[in-house]
Amino acid sequence: MKKNDPIEVYKALLTNMPSIGFINRTKRIKAYLNVINKAQKMIDTEEITEEEALFILSIMTKKSNTFRKAATMTALSLNTLPKNTVKAIGFQYANQMRCNLNLHPADD
């Protein structure tokens, strides 16, 4: 089991962040999914735990304006996305954001 430094994980996730465009819903959701897919792979290979991933995603939301916009757009659109589009960790984080925005949690 290989453990990574949280700063290195943050950098690795941030490098998976493509351009979000100018108020482009599709690009923002795609960018969020790219980051989440990488985080989920790291969880699946036991490089990080689920709790560590959620912590790093929350830091990314605070530090990266681009990621914050992508995550917010995904959280707002969570109920309209096809099932299984968002990996488990991404769904959990987006649902937490929905609660922070005083929105109802999305359905599984």
Sequence and secondary structure as in RCSB ss.txt:
>XXXX:A:sequence
MKKNDPIEVYKALLTNMPSIGFINRTKRIKAYLNVINKAQKMIDTEEITEEEALFILSIMTKKSNTFRKAATMTA
LSLNTLPKNTVKAIGFQYANQMRCNLNLHPADD
>XXXX:A:secstr
     HHHHHHHHHTT    TTT HHHHHHHHHHHHHHHHHHHHTTSS HHHHHHHHHHHHHH HHHHHHHHHHH
HHGGGS TTSS HHHHHHHHHHHHHTT      
